Amino acid sequence: MEWYHYFSGFFAGAFLSNSVPHFVKGICGDKFPTPFAKPHGKGLSSPVLNVAWALLNMVIAYLFFRFSKLSFQDNLSLITFFAGFAIMSLISSKGFASKHKE
């Protein structure tokens, strides 16, 4: 695999990770921050907008996944995918921790 396949695998994991909280909050009917909220990224968006944002993130993750040529036989590609997922998860947990404090 070429370097850009690993790069794509990383971003596939990152976008998939980002879709999870928006999808869960949206289908539960809860408001949650999106990039479209006011103030940007801190205000709360509607559940419908969160589901739409999650679905868009899933489509982008799928496109990166297809381009990355991830394989269960290539451990480095799986590690790269998981690293993208883990790093975005940690960044999101830190960023969303303060959403109820404002």
C-alpha positions in Angstrom: 0.0 0.0 0.0 1.1 3.6 -0.7 1.4 6.2 2.1 -1.8 7.9 1.0 -3.8 4.7 1.6 -2.8 4.8 5.3 -3.5 8.6 5.4 -7.0 7.8 4.1 -7.5 5.0 6.6 -6.6 7.4 9.4 -9.3 9.8 8.2 -11.8 7.1 7.7 -11.5 6.2 11.4 -11.6 9.9 12.4 -14.8 10.6 10.5 -16.4 7.4 11.6 -15.6 8.3 15.2 -17.1 11.8 14.7 -20.3 10.4 13.4 -21.0 8.3 16.6 -21.9 11.0 19.1 -23.9 13.1 16.6 -25.9 10.0 15.5 -26.6 8.8 19.0 -27.7 12.2 20.3 -29.7 12.8 17.2 -31.7 9.6 17.3 -32.2 10.0 21.0 -33.9 13.4 20.3 -31.2 15.4 22.2 -29.7 18.7 21.1 -25.9 18.5 20.6 -23.2 20.8 19.2 -22.4 20.8 15.5 -20.3 23.1 13.4 -23.5 24.8 12.3 -24.6 25.9 15.8 -24.3 29.4 17.1 -21.8 30.0 18.6 -19.8 27.9 16.1 -19.2 24.4 17.5 -20.5 25.3 21.0 -24.2 26.0 20.7 -26.6 23.2 20.4 -28.1 22.0 17.1 -31.4 20.2 16.6 -31.5 16.4 16.7 -32.4 16.3 13.0 -29.3 18.4 12.1 -27.2 16.1 14.3 -28.4 13.0 12.4 -27.8 14.7 9.1 -24.3 15.7 10.2 -23.6 12.1 11.4 -24.8 10.7 8.1 -22.6 13.0 6.1 -19.6 12.0 8.3 -20.4 8.4 7.7 -20.5 8.9 3.9 -17.1 10.7 4.1 -15.7 7.9 6.3 -16.9 5.4 3.8 -15.3 7.2 0.9 -12.0 7.4 2.8 -12.4 3.8 3.8 -12.8 2.7 0.1 -9.9 4.7 -1.0 -7.6 3.5 1.8 -7.8 -0.2 0.7 -7.9 -1.3 4.4 -7.3 -5.0 4.8 -7.4 -7.4 7.7 -4.1 -8.9 6.3 -2.3 -5.5 6.7 -1.9 -4.8 10.4 -0.5 -1.3 9.8 -3.6 -0.3 7.9 -5.8 -1.4 10.8 -3.6 0.3 13.3 -3.8 3.5 11.3 -7.6 3.3 11.1 -7.9 2.7 14.8 -5.4 5.5 15.5 -7.7 7.9 13.6 -10.7 6.6 15.5 -9.0 6.8 18.9 -7.5 10.3 18.4 -10.8 11.8 17.1 -12.6 10.1 20.1 -10.2 11.7 22.6 -10.3 15.1 20.9 -14.2 14.9 20.9 -14.4 13.9 24.5 -12.3 16.8 25.6 -14.2 19.2 23.3 -17.6 18.1 24.3 -16.9 17.9 28.0 -17.6 21.6 28.5 -20.8 21.7 26.4 -23.1 21.8 29.5 -20.9 24.3 31.4 -21.9 27.3 29.3 
